Amino acid sequence: MQMTALVPYAHLPRAHHDRHVLTSTVDVFGAAHWLLCERAPQPGVDVQPFDALVVSVDPGGSVELTELSAVRARFPHLDCLPDGGFVVAASRVRRDEDANQVQVFDALGRETSSFSVGDAIEHLLVDESGHIWVGHFDENPVGIRRWSVTGQLTWTSDDAHIPGLFDCYALNVSGRVAWACPYTDFPLVEIRPERTGLPVRVWTNRVAGGAHAVAVQGERVAFYGGYSGQRDRLALGEMTEATVEPTDTGLLTRPDGTVPGCRRIVARGSRIYVQEEPFTTWCVFDLGS
């Protein structure tokens, strides 16, 4: 079986390892970001608004710090906006908190807007134009939506005729394009809201179901993950006019060849970024290399 090793990509500077990592991501331009707080949230204790620190490391290794004021999310999603601001969103919401689920901060860490995108966020990714793409899991099967930074819904999958869209298992946002591989049928879906006439294309996927990340380079596709014993699977395929046909299957490993543990995954274009506990380092697989 083919073994493909991840490549080290970005590291949280050691000076910040004493703080708790709430979440981390890699943005559409390739910069890595960590959202840090003083201590981990306590189970069963209501979270009061707290100050948090975003540590950003760009592809060249430069580090920037941004203090965010009055963050409300216990288990947040994070992404960076093109203007240097940030989006922080709670993945789960209670009814009385719904209106404040998503917080948008400017480059100085000040909240500029808040709104709701719905419960059960699986993925939250910002594109290069500043739109916020949200994919939901099946406790709120509304599919995939795109929002402005002021909370305006700018695209929805409601009438897109995507087969079996109950849970957005995999979402990839690169440039202004989104790719998805949703449960239950696991098709490959390309979404270009500004494309006239055909904003959504769907390919029947003959490669692998259950993947939690997808990468695309030209006509080539990589699916990472799967059910139970296939969580480390890397399945490769080739797009035809209507289908994705399998070309190879193997495993995606740590740089040293061992299997990753508990992990966080972000997909951007041809790249799949993987981060595992203690969530201080990002590694990358690039389908285009």
N, C-alpha and C positions, 0 to 999 in steps of 0.2 A: 504494500500500500504506500502511495506517495505521501511523504511527510514534508510539509511546508512550514518553515520557521518564521514566526513574526520577527520584525526588526524593531529595536528600541527607537522611540520617536521623541518623547518629551518627558521631562521629570519635574516634579514639584521641588523647588529649591529646599534644601535641607533645613534652612532657617525657619521654615513654616511647618515642619513635621510635628511640632508639639500641639498643633491645633487639629480639631476633628474635621475630616473631609465629609461635608454634607453631600456633595455630588461633584461631578467633573464632566467635561465635554471637550470636543474639538470642533471649532467653528468652520464655517464654509470657506474661510481663507486659510485654514490649516493651523491656526493658533490654538493652543491648549489652555483650558481655564479650570481652576479649582475654586469651589465655593467653600469657605472655611468658617467655622465658628469655634468658640472657646471649648465647648464640651458637647458630647452627643446628647440629643433629646432623650428625656427620660420616658420610658413606657408609661402610659396612663396619665401623664401629666400634660395639661393643656399648654401649648406653646404660646408664650407672650412674644410680641414683636421684639426682635433682637438685631443687633448690628452684626454684619458679616463682612468677611474680606474675600475679594476675588483676586486670586493670583493668576496672572496671564503670562504665558510663555509663547512668543511668536516663533515661526519656523526658523528664524535665525538665532534663537536662544535668548533674545532680549526679554527682560521681565518687567511687568507693570503691575502695580497694586491699585485696587479700587475698593474703597470702603462703601458698603451698601447700608443704608439706614432703615431700620424697622422692617426687616424681613419677616414674613408671617408663615411661610411654608415649613412644616415639620420634615417632610420627605420631598424635597424639591427637584424639579428639572431646571436646568440652566442653559442659556445660550447667549452669545454676544451679538449685538446689533452692529451694522456696518459703521455707525457713527461713534462707536466706542461704548455705547450704553449696554445694558444687560436686561434679559428677560428671566424672571424667576417664577415658577409656577408649581403649585401643589398638585401632585398626581391624583390625590383623592380629596374630595371636599364634603363637608357637611352642609346641610341646607342653609344654615345661618351664615356660612362663610362663602357661599357660592359667588357673590358679587366681587369678592376680593381675591379670587383664586390665582389670577395672573397679575404680577407686578412688573411694570416697565420702569427701569431706572436710566437716567441719563449718564453721561460719561463721568460726572462728578459724584455719582452714587445716590442721587436724589430721585425719589419716586415721581414719575410724571403721569402715569395712568394706571388704572387697574380695571380688570373685567373678568368675565367668566368664559371659558371655552367648553365646559362640560366635564363631568366626572370621568375618572378612569383613563388618565393620560398614560399611554404606553411610550410614545415618542414625542419630543418637542424639538424642532430643528428650524433655525432661521436661515433663509436664503440670502443671496447677495444683494437683493433689493430691499431687504428688511422685513419681508413677510414672514410670518410665524406659521409653520406647518405643524399640525397636531394629528397624531394617529392614536386611536383609542383602543383599549382592550375590551373583551366581550361583556364586561359588566355594564358597559355603556356603548352598545354597538352602533354608533353613529358614523363609524368609518374614518375618513380622512377629511380634514378641513384646513383651509388657509385663512389666516387672520392678519389684519393690519395691526400696527403697534398701538392703535387707539381702540381696538376691539371690534373693528368692522369685519364681518365675514366676507371674504373676497373670493372664495371658491369652496365648493362642497362636493363630496362624492355622491350625494343623495340621488342625483339623476344621471350618474356616469355609467351605469350598467356594468359595474365591476362584479364579476361572479363571486358569490359566497363571501362577501365582505362583512364579516362579523367581528374580526379581531385583526388589528394591523400588526401582524407579527414582525414585519421588517419594513423600515422606511429609510430611504436614502435621499438626501436633499443636496444638490450640487448646482451651483449657478442659480438658475431660476427654474430648475427641473426637479421633479420628485419621481422616485422609483419606489414601488412597493411590492410586497409579496404577502398578501393577506390570507388568513384563515377564513373559509374552510377549504377552498379549492387550490390555493397557493399559485395563482397565475402570476406572471411578471407583468407589472402595470407601469406604464410611463405616463406622467401627468405634466402637461405643458399648458397651463390655463390661458396663456396669451396666444396659443396657436389657433389660427382661424380654421373652423370646420371640424377639426379632429383633435381636441385638447387631450383626449385619453386614448392610448393604445393598449391593447391587452394581448398577451401571448399565453397560450396554454403551456404549462410548465411540465415537461416530461423528465425533469432532472431530479428534484427532491422536494418533499414537503416538510414543513415544520421549521424551516430556516428562520433565524432571528436577525439576519443581516444579509443584504444583497449589495454587490458591487457590479458596476457596468463599465465596460471599456469598448467602444465601438459595438460590434456584434457579439462580443464575449461577455459572459455573465458568471459571477461566482456567488454561491449561496453558502453561508456559514451557519452551522448549528443544525439541530434537528431534535426529534423526540428521544427521550430517555438516553440510551447508549450512544446516540449520534450527536451529542452536543458539541463535539469537537470536529465534526465532519466539515470538510471543504469540498463542495461539489461544483464542478465547472461545467458550463454549457455554452452553446452557440445559438444565437437567434436566427431563425428562418423567418419567412413571411408571417407565419401564424403560430409557431411553436418555439420553445426553447428545448434543444436536443442535448442530451448528456455527452460530454467529451472525456471527463476524468473525475475520479473521486478519491479523496485522501483525507489527511488530518491536518489541522492547523495547530501548531505547537508553540510553546515559548521559544525564545531564542536559543535556549540550551537543549531543545528537543523534547522536553517534558510537557505534560498536559496542563493547561491553565486550570486554576481553581475557580472560585466564585468570581464572576467577571461582569464588567460593564462594556457595552459595545456601541460604537457610533459609526455609521456608514456615510461616506461622502464621495460621490462619483466612483472612481476606480478603487477607492481605498476603504478598508475596514480597519478601524482603530479598536484595540482591545486593551482593557485595563482591569487588573485583578487586585484583590486585597493585598496590601492596605490602601490601594487606589492612589498611589503617589507617582506611578509611571504609566505612560501610554506606549504601546507598541503598535505596529502597523503591518498590514498585508496590503500590497498594491498590485492589483490585477494588471496594471499597465506597465509594470517594470519587467 
